[in-house]
Amino acid sequence: MKKLKLEELGRISTEEYKKATKLPIAIVLDNVRSLHNVGSTFRTADAFRVGKIFLTGITGQPPHREIQKTALGATESVNWEYHQSAGELVKNLKSEGYTLIVIEQTSESLALQDFTPTADGKYCLVFGNEVNGVSEEVIEHADLAIEIPQSGTKHSINVSVCVGIVVWEMAKKFI
């Protein structure tokens, strides 16, 4: 076994990435305050060819040094938009045919491993603020709530880690 060099990985260019087929997944960051979490979300979205990222409310936007530090250039490849209101955004995405999934602990949450996307579906995954979670204005429009089962003493997982877990689980079902 040997560690591969960057040139041996066969990665596509940013231009090729922009033309490539993407997963039918959009990510909404609902008032995510940590620029590290924003940058990490971009990097995860790039890795799995997520369709688009929507940044809302107080969520930081590129270009920003702290976002770039963790995104490592993914802000140049991944399509993204900023919207002030997460509630208005998700209403619009639902009207475009997206199934709105909040990643949140609710009275009706489904365990991540029990969710199976359909091959022809379009999914919008909403990740919330590090302290307050997904906003009520978004939850009221949700089609489904998914949570990652946990057995430790903490009641939540860091946003960027959560994005990685959920997007990987979704991506496995499409690739």
Secondary structure, 3 states (H helix, E strand, C coil): CCCCCHHHCCCCCHHHHHHCCCEEEEEEEECCCCHHHHHHHHHHHHHHCEEEEEEECCCCCCCCHHHHHHHCCHHHHCCEEEECCHHHHHHHHHHCCCEEEEECCCCCCEEHHHCCCCCCCCEEEEEEECCCECCHHHHCCCCEEEECCCCCCCCCCCHHHHHHHHHHHHHHCCC
